[in-house]
Amino acid sequence: MGLFEKKYCDLCGEKVNALTRQKLSDGYLCSDCKHKLSSLSSGWKNRTIADVKIHLEQREQNRQKYSAFVQSASAGTNEKLVVDFNNRKFYFTIGRDFKNSNPEIFDFSQLQDFWLELGYTTLQDSDRDGIPDEYDRYDNRQGMNSGFGSQFDATNSFSGQNGMLDVPLALQPYVRDTNTSSSPQRISSLKAKFIVNHPFITDISMYIDSSIGTVRNELMRAFDDGMQLMRLCEQIRNGMQNNMGYQQNGMPMQNNMGYQQNGMPMQNNMGYQQNGMPMQNNMGYQQSGMPMQNNMGYQQSGMPMQNNTGYQQPQQPFNPQNSAAIVCPACGYKPDGNPPKFCPFCGTTMT
């Protein structure tokens, strides 16, 4: 008895492997029975064999719910979140459950909270001035120009002292930034978190993009995915079926949420198409990179334009000769109208 005592599964009676078993508060599950549990469930060390039996009964009932599920909309690349508005159900396309064609089906009322979390990579800052070497033209240790980087650009994917720097205004209310580092940081990943009211599942976590590169379009595509998820979660929480871009029969119409029935992004509020290029949108930018009146009431600088608060954007005279002569020296972008101060794609100074 003791360390080498043989232990058996309390569900099927088979001998358990010490490395692959699931410990319960009153027994064990073998590896095969453990994999019958939902991959989204947790806390089994504190649960009983009775809890396991109840959970497995629910999993079988869940198969019936999934067979009756009729997709109305989805969000995110590869349809990370799928919704049935008619039956007020949703599920996530992650984990073993989805691969086994039995994803956990949730009622709208079970969604309690949702947000996005940013992940960071620490950048080298040799002269400790808060600007990473790859952007720093001035070496404070030598008092002269450095060989580090060609320029510091606040519109690049360097986050600097402000973790919200790169996050679009429309997305910022959903971001919970836990970065506390004083070193220069770059946003390197984006994760979505969900809290659900379920007896065996508490929180769900998924990477929207686990490795965001230095190219700004990669960052914006990840944010676009995150915005789609957050907006669809807002609709789930509000339960506003007839005000969400859907007809009375539950069939989707073209909408401003950035997704359609097949989950592919359309013209959206983030201002990017599938190729990551900006287009006319509700964020206040058009293809020329110049801000226009928008639903946010703000332009890139964060200053209010003409909106319900009584402010308007200062008008600039249009000079076609000037705009035709100016081309971004870094990426070749050519404005259609008045040239912006900074290139909207790479941030290089244009005037």
C-alpha positions as CSV (number, residue, x, y, z in Angstrom):
1,M,0.0,0.0,0.0
2,G,1.1,3.6,-0.4
3,L,3.4,4.9,-3.2
4,F,3.1,1.8,-5.4
5,E,-0.5,1.0,-4.7
6,K,-2.5,0.2,-7.9
7,K,-5.2,2.7,-8.6
8,Y,-8.2,2.2,-10.8
9,C,-10.5,4.6,-12.7
10,D,-13.6,5.3,-10.6
11,L,-15.7,5.6,-13.8
12,C,-14.7,2.6,-16.0
13,G,-12.7,0.5,-13.5
14,E,-9.5,0.3,-15.7
15,K,-6.1,0.8,-14.1
16,V,-4.9,4.4,-14.3
17,N,-1.5,5.6,-15.4
18,A,0.2,7.8,-12.8
19,L,1.4,10.2,-15.5
20,T,-1.9,10.6,-17.5
21,R,-4.6,10.1,-14.9
22,Q,-7.0,12.8,-13.6
23,K,-7.1,13.2,-9.9
24,L,-10.5,13.9,-8.3
25,S,-11.3,14.8,-4.7
26,D,-12.6,11.3,-4.1
27,G,-10.8,9.2,-6.7
28,Y,-9.2,9.1,-10.2
29,L,-10.1,9.0,-13.9
30,C,-8.0,7.1,-16.4
31,S,-6.7,8.9,-19.5
32,D,-9.5,7.8,-21.7
33,C,-12.2,8.9,-19.3
34,K,-10.3,12.2,-18.6
35,H,-10.6,13.0,-22.3
36,K,-14.3,12.6,-22.2
37,L,-14.4,15.8,-20.1
38,S,-14.8,19.1,-21.8
39,S,-11.5,20.6,-22.8
40,L,-12.8,24.0,-21.5
41,S,-13.6,22.6,-18.1
42,S,-11.3,23.0,-15.0
43,G,-11.0,22.4,-11.3
44,W,-11.4,18.7,-11.4
45,K,-9.0,18.1,-8.5
46,N,-11.7,19.6,-6.3
47,R,-14.6,17.8,-7.9
48,T,-16.1,14.3,-7.2
49,I,-16.9,11.3,-9.4
50,A,-20.6,12.3,-9.0
51,D,-19.7,15.7,-10.7
52,V,-18.0,13.8,-13.5
53,K,-21.1,11.7,-14.2
54,I,-23.3,14.8,-14.2
55,H,-20.9,16.6,-16.5
56,L,-20.8,13.7,-19.0
57,E,-24.6,13.5,-19.1
58,Q,-24.5,17.2,-20.0
59,R,-21.9,16.6,-22.7
60,E,-24.3,14.1,-24.4
61,Q,-27.1,16.6,-24.2
62,N,-24.7,19.1,-25.7
63,R,-24.4,17.0,-28.8
64,Q,-28.1,17.4,-29.4
65,K,-27.8,21.2,-28.9
66,Y,-25.0,21.3,-31.5
67,S,-27.0,19.3,-34.0
68,A,-29.8,21.8,-33.7
69,F,-27.4,24.8,-34.0
70,V,-28.0,27.0,-37.1
71,Q,-25.2,29.5,-37.7
72,S,-26.3,33.1,-38.1
73,A,-22.9,34.9,-37.9
74,S,-19.3,34.4,-36.9
75,A,-16.3,36.5,-36.0
76,G,-12.6,36.3,-36.3
77,T,-10.3,34.5,-38.7
78,N,-11.3,30.8,-38.9
79,E,-14.6,31.7,-37.2
80,K,-13.4,31.7,-33.6
81,L,-16.8,32.6,-32.3
82,V,-20.0,31.3,-34.0
83,V,-23.6,32.5,-33.1
84,D,-27.1,31.2,-33.6
85,F,-29.3,34.3,-33.1
86,N,-32.6,32.6,-33.6
87,N,-31.9,30.1,-30.7
88,R,-29.7,32.6,-28.8
89,K,-26.8,30.1,-28.7
90,F,-23.0,30.4,-29.3
91,Y,-19.8,28.4,-29.2
92,F,-16.1,28.7,-29.6
93,T,-14.2,26.8,-32.3
94,I,-11.2,25.9,-30.1
95,G,-9.9,22.9,-28.3
96,R,-10.6,19.1,-28.3
97,D,-14.4,19.6,-28.1
98,F,-14.7,21.4,-31.4
99,K,-12.3,18.9,-33.1
100,N,-14.6,16.1,-31.8
101,S,-17.7,17.8,-33.2
102,N,-19.1,18.5,-29.8
103,P,-18.2,22.1,-28.9
104,E,-19.7,23.4,-25.7
105,I,-22.9,25.3,-26.6
106,F,-23.6,28.4,-24.4
107,D,-26.8,30.4,-24.0
108,F,-26.6,34.1,-24.5
109,S,-27.3,34.6,-20.8
110,Q,-24.2,32.7,-19.9
111,L,-21.7,35.2,-21.3
112,Q,-20.7,37.3,-18.3
113,D,-17.6,39.2,-19.4
114,F,-15.1,39.5,-22.3
115,W,-12.0,41.5,-23.0
116,L,-8.7,41.6,-24.9
117,E,-5.2,41.2,-23.4
118,L,-2.0,42.5,-25.0
119,G,1.2,40.6,-24.9
120,Y,4.6,42.3,-25.1
121,T,8.2,41.8,-26.2
122,T,10.9,43.8,-24.4
123,L,13.1,45.8,-26.7
124,Q,16.7,46.7,-26.2
125,D,17.4,50.3,-25.0
126,S,21.1,50.7,-24.7
127,D,21.1,54.3,-23.6
128,R,18.1,53.9,-21.4
129,D,16.2,56.9,-22.8
130,G,12.9,55.0,-23.3
131,I,13.4,54.7,-27.1
132,P,14.4,51.2,-28.3
133,D,17.7,51.0,-30.2
134,E,16.0,50.1,-33.5
135,Y,14.1,53.4,-33.5
136,D,16.7,55.6,-31.7
137,R,18.8,58.0,-33.8
138,Y,20.5,59.6,-30.8
139,D,22.9,57.9,-28.4
140,N,22.6,59.7,-25.1
141,R,25.7,58.0,-23.7
142,Q,27.9,59.5,-26.4
143,G,26.0,62.7,-27.0
144,M,25.9,62.1,-30.7
145,N,23.9,60.3,-33.4
146,S,23.8,56.6,-32.9
147,G,24.0,53.7,-35.3
148,F,20.9,52.2,-33.7
149,G,17.9,53.0,-35.9
150,S,17.0,55.3,-38.7
151,Q,14.2,57.1,-36.9
152,F,11.8,57.0,-34.0
153,D,8.2,56.8,-35.2
154,A,5.3,57.0,-32.8
155,T,2.9,55.4,-35.3
156,N,5.0,52.2,-35.6
157,S,4.2,49.2,-33.5
158,F,6.5,50.3,-30.7
159,S,4.3,50.9,-27.7
160,G,6.7,53.1,-25.7
161,Q,5.5,54.4,-22.3
162,N,1.8,54.0,-23.3
163,G,0.5,50.5,-23.8
164,M,-2.5,51.9,-25.6
165,L,-0.5,53.7,-28.3
166,D,-1.1,51.3,-31.1
167,V,-4.7,50.2,-30.2
168,P,-7.4,51.9,-32.3
169,L,-9.8,54.1,-30.4
170,A,-12.8,51.9,-31.1
171,L,-11.0,48.9,-29.6
172,Q,-9.5,50.5,-26.5
173,P,-12.6,50.1,-24.2
174,Y,-12.2,46.3,-24.6
175,V,-8.5,46.1,-23.8
176,R,-7.3,45.4,-20.3
177,D,-3.6,46.2,-20.4
178,T,-1.6,44.4,-17.7
179,N,1.8,45.7,-18.8
180,T,3.7,47.2,-15.9
181,S,7.3,47.1,-17.4
182,S,9.3,50.3,-17.5
183,S,11.4,49.0,-20.4
184,P,10.5,49.7,-24.0
185,Q,7.9,47.2,-25.1
186,R,6.3,46.2,-28.4
187,I,2.9,44.6,-28.7
188,S,3.6,41.0,-29.8
189,S,0.3,39.1,-29.2
190,L,-3.4,39.6,-28.6
191,K,-5.5,37.3,-26.6
192,A,-9.3,37.2,-26.1
193,K,-10.7,36.3,-22.6
194,F,-14.3,35.3,-21.8
195,I,-16.1,34.6,-18.5
196,V,-19.1,32.3,-18.7
197,N,-21.6,31.2,-16.1
198,H,-21.3,27.4,-16.3
199,P,-21.0,24.8,-13.5
200,F,-17.8,23.2,-14.9
201,I,-16.3,26.1,-17.1
202,T,-15.3,29.4,-15.7
203,D,-13.1,31.2,-18.1
204,I,-12.1,30.7,-21.8
205,S,-8.9,32.1,-23.3
206,M,-7.9,32.1,-27.0
207,Y,-5.0,33.7,-28.9
208,I,-6.3,36.0,-31.7
209,D,-2.6,36.3,-32.8
210,S,0.1,34.7,-30.7
211,S,3.0,36.3,-32.7
212,I,2.4,39.8,-34.1
213,G,5.4,40.9,-36.2
214,T,6.8,44.4,-36.7
215,V,4.8,45.1,-39.8
216,R,1.9,47.4,-38.9
217,N,-0.5,45.7,-41.2
218,E,-0.1,42.5,-39.1
219,L,-0.9,44.4,-36.0
220,M,-4.0,45.9,-37.5
221,R,-5.3,42.6,-38.9
222,A,-5.1,41.2,-35.3
223,F,-6.9,44.2,-34.0
224,D,-9.5,43.8,-36.7
225,D,-10.1,40.2,-35.6
226,G,-10.3,41.4,-31.9
227,M,-12.8,44.0,-32.8
228,Q,-15.0,41.5,-34.6
229,L,-15.1,39.3,-31.6
230,M,-15.8,42.1,-29.1
231,R,-18.6,43.5,-31.3
232,L,-20.2,40.1,-31.7
233,C,-20.0,39.6,-27.9
234,E,-21.7,42.9,-27.4
235,Q,-24.5,41.7,-29.6
236,I,-24.7,38.5,-27.6
237,R,-24.8,40.3,-24.3
238,N,-27.4,42.9,-25.5
239,G,-29.5,40.3,-27.3
240,M,-30.5,42.9,-29.9
241,Q,-31.4,40.5,-32.7
242,N,-33.4,42.9,-34.9
243,N,-30.9,45.8,-34.4
244,M,-27.8,43.9,-35.3
245,G,-27.9,43.8,-39.1
246,Y,-30.3,40.9,-39.3
247,Q,-33.7,40.6,-40.9
248,Q,-36.7,39.3,-39.1
249,N,-36.1,35.8,-40.3
250,G,-32.6,35.8,-38.7
251,M,-30.7,35.9,-42.1
252,P,-27.8,38.3,-42.0
253,M,-27.7,41.5,-44.1
254,Q,-24.6,43.5,-44.9
255,N,-23.6,45.3,-41.7
256,N,-21.0,47.4,-40.0
257,M,-19.8,44.8,-37.7
258,G,-17.0,43.6,-40.0
259,Y,-18.3,40.1,-40.7
260,Q,-20.8,38.2,-42.7
261,Q,-22.4,34.8,-42.4
262,N,-19.3,32.9,-43.6
263,G,-17.2,34.7,-41.1
264,M,-15.1,36.7,-43.7
265,P,-14.6,40.4,-42.9
266,M,-16.3,42.9,-45.0
267,Q,-16.0,46.7,-45.0
268,N,-15.7,47.4,-41.3
269,N,-15.3,49.9,-38.5
270,M,-11.6,49.2,-38.2
271,G,-10.9,50.6,-41.6
272,Y,-9.1,47.6,-43.1
273,Q,-10.0,45.1,-45.8
274,Q,-8.7,41.5,-45.8
275,N,-5.4,42.7,-47.3
276,G,-4.9,45.1,-44.4
277,M,-5.2,48.2,-46.6
278,P,-7.3,51.1,-45.2
279,M,-10.6,52.1,-46.8
280,Q,-13.3,54.6,-46.1
281,N,-14.7,53.7,-42.7
282,N,-16.2,54.8,-39.4
283,M,-12.9,55.3,-37.7
284,G,-12.4,58.6,-39.5
285,Y,-9.9,57.8,-42.3
286,Q,-10.1,57.4,-46.0
287,Q,-7.6,55.9,-48.5
288,S,-5.7,59.2,-48.6
289,G,-5.0,58.9,-44.9
290,M,-6.8,62.2,-44.1
291,P,-9.2,62.1,-41.2
292,M,-12.9,62.8,-42.0
293,Q,-16.0,63.2,-39.9
294,N,-16.6,59.9,-38.0
295,N,-18.7,58.2,-35.4
296,M,-16.0,58.4,-32.8
297,G,-15.8,62.2,-33.0
298,Y,-12.0,62.1,-33.1
299,Q,-9.2,62.2,-35.6
300,Q,-5.8,60.5,-35.4
301,S,-4.4,63.2,-33.0
302,G,-7.3,62.6,-30.6
303,M,-8.7,66.1,-31.2
304,P,-12.5,66.3,-31.7
305,M,-13.8,67.1,-35.2
306,Q,-17.3,68.2,-36.1
307,N,-19.6,66.1,-34.0
308,N,-22.3,66.3,-31.4
309,T,-20.0,68.2,-29.0
310,G,-19.9,71.2,-31.2
311,Y,-16.3,70.9,-32.5
312,Q,-15.1,70.8,-36.0
313,Q,-11.9,69.9,-37.8
314,P,-9.8,72.9,-39.0
315,Q,-10.1,73.1,-42.8
316,Q,-6.9,72.9,-44.9
317,P,-6.8,74.4,-48.5
318,F,-6.3,71.7,-51.1
319,N,-3.3,72.1,-53.5
320,P,-3.2,69.4,-56.1
321,Q,0.3,70.4,-57.2
322,N,1.7,69.9,-53.7
323,S,-0.1,66.5,-53.3
324,A,1.2,65.2,-56.6
325,A,4.8,66.0,-55.8
326,I,4.8,64.4,-52.4
327,V,5.4,60.6,-52.1
328,C,6.3,58.8,-48.9
329,P,10.1,58.2,-49.1
330,A,9.8,54.9,-47.1
331,C,6.9,53.0,-48.6
332,G,6.0,55.0,-51.8
333,Y,2.5,56.0,-50.6
334,K,1.1,58.9,-52.6
335,P,-1.8,60.9,-51.2
336,D,-4.9,61.7,-53.2
337,G,-5.6,65.0,-51.5
338,N,-3.8,67.2,-49.0
339,P,-0.7,65.3,-47.9
340,P,-0.8,64.2,-44.3
341,K,2.1,65.1,-42.0
342,F,2.9,61.4,-41.4
343,C,2.4,58.5,-43.8
344,P,-0.7,56.5,-42.6
345,F,1.0,53.2,-43.5
346,C,4.6,53.5,-42.1
347,G,4.5,56.7,-40.2
348,T,7.4,58.4,-42.0
349,T,7.3,62.2,-42.0
350,M,6.0,63.4,-45.4
351,T,6.0,67.2,-45.1
